[in-house]
Amino acid sequence: MNYLTNAGGLLLNVIFGALVALFVLRLLAEANRADFNNPICQFLYRLTNPVVRPLRKALPSVRRVNLAALVIALVIECVKVLLIVLLAGLPVSVLGILVMGLAELLDFFLLTWIVVVFVWSLMSMLSTDRYHPVARFVTALAEPLVRPLRGRMTIGGLDFSPTIVLLGLFLARILIAQPLQDLGGRLLVGM
């Protein structure tokens, strides 16, 4: 039965991860003012609008942060954690599910930033079309993180600002998201 539980957990992580990715990318696109005419942004808005639009009336944006998309992503993570807990046969702890859902969402944000900054730095090293929709979207998401350090971390003509940003994001995963996940895990098993 353990193999079946692992397979079910994998499927839940993939399905719910794809759903969370839609809302997180929409949130990041809005927060960073990505070009709305970009086909990727239009795809994200088209898929998420039926759920986000009704909630925006109750949860308006605060400083370019779409609270409706954030709450939806948190609810999806909490439902995923609940289903995994039920699949594993553990007792349900509402506080544990909430903390674990928050930790999973924070880790997802950090991992998304890591992938975006890495892809952006890789694209800047290769000769890619700067006007390609993917390049414009990735640049819109990565620029705000790298811009404060650009030019300050240059050694011998090489800019190490993406490396410093990636290091900071990895440290945030280790020092913030992981302890929060451990706390959520302890609350789930009742320790």
N, C-alpha and C positions, 0 to 999 in steps of 0.2 A: 504493500500500500504506500510505502514511502516514495517509490518511484512515481506513482500516480500523483502524489501530492507535489512532488518536485515539478512534474510536467505541468500540472495545473497552475502552480505558482509562476512558472515561466510564461505560460500563456496569458495569465492575468497581468504580469509585468509588461509584456509586449503590448497588449491591447490598451491597457490603461496608460502606459507610457506614451503611446501615439496620441491618445486623447489629450493628455496633459501637455504634450509638445505643441499641439495646435493653439491652446490657450496661452501658454507661456510665450510662444513666438509672437502671437498677436499682441500680448502685453508689452513685450520688448520692442516690437515694431512701433507701437503707438508712443511708448515712452521716449524712444530715440528719434521720433518723427521720420521714420522711413518713408520713402516716396510711395504715396498711395497708388500711383499709376503703375508701379512695379507689379507684374503678374503674380509674384509670390505673395505680396501683401493682399492683392485682390482675392487670391485663393484663400488665404487665412481669414479675411473678413467675411467672405461668402460662406465659408463653412461654420464659422463661430457666431455670426450675427443672430441666427435664430435663437440662440441660448443667451447671448450676452445682451442683446438689445432690450429685452423685457426687464432684466435685472439692473440695467443702467439707470432706470428711473428711481429705484430704491438705493442703489449704490453708485453715485456719480464719481467721476474721476477726480483724483486729488493730485495736483501737480503732475499732470500727464501720466499718472498711474491709474490704469483701468481697474478699479476695485472689483467690478463685476467679473472680469476675466480671472482676477486673482482668487476670488472666492470660489469660482467654479473649479479652478485648478485644485484648490485645497480640498473641496468636496470630492473631486474625483480621486485624489490621493487617499483620502480617508475611506472612501468606499473600497478602494483597492486593498488597503490594509485590513479592513473589516473582512473582506472575502478571503484573504490569505489566512487570517486568524481563524475563521470558520473552517476553512479547508484543512488547517493543521489540527483542528479539534481543541484549540485553546479557549479558555473562558474569555468572554468579551468584556473589556474594560474601556469605557467611553473616554476617559482621560488618556489612557494609553494609546487608543486609536487616534485621538486628536493630536497628541504630541508626536506620535510616529508619522502621521500624515503631514504635519508641519515640517518635520525633519526631512521627510522624503521630498517634499516640495522644495525646500531650501537646497537640498543636495541636487535636485533636478535643475534648478536655476544655475547653480554653480557649475555643474557639468555642461550645461548649455553654453554658458559663457566660455568655458574652457575650449569646447569644440569650435565655437565661433571665432575666438581669438586665434586658435591654431590654424583654422582654415584661412582666415584673413592673412596671417603672416605667411602661410604657404603660398597663397595666391600672389602676394606681393613679391615673393622671390621668383616665381615663375612668370612667364610672359602670358598673362591672361587678359582677356578683353575687359577693361574696366567698366564698360557699359552693359555687360551681360547682366540680366536680372539677378542671378545668384550673387555675382560680384558686388552689385550695388546693395543688395540686401545685407550681405555679410559685412560690408564696409559700414553701412548705417548702424549695425549692431555693435561692431567692434571699436569703431572710432572713439566713442565717448569714454571707453575704458583706457585706451592707449594714449589718447591725446594729452592728458596731463603730464605724462612722462616722456613724450616724444621730444627728442633733441637733448634731453638731460642724461640719457643713458647711452650716448654714442661713444664708441671706442673704435678708433681706427676706421671710421667711415661706416661701421656697422651699428645699427640701432638695436639695442637690447631691451627696449621698452616692452615689446610683447612678451619676452622671456620673464621680465619682472612681474608683469600682470599675471601671466600663467602661474608663476610661483606663488603669488598672493592668493590666487583662486584655489590652488591645490592646498595651501595652508588653511584657507577658510573651510575647505571640505574636511580637513583633518581635525582642526581645532574647534569648529563650530557645529558643522552638520553631524559629524560622527558622534560627539558626546550627546547631542540631542537625540540621535537615533538610539544610542545606548540607553538613555533615560526612558524613551518611549518603549523600548524592548523590556526594560525592567518593570515598567508600569503595566505592560501587557501580561506578563507572567506573574504579576502580583508580588514582586520582591521589594 
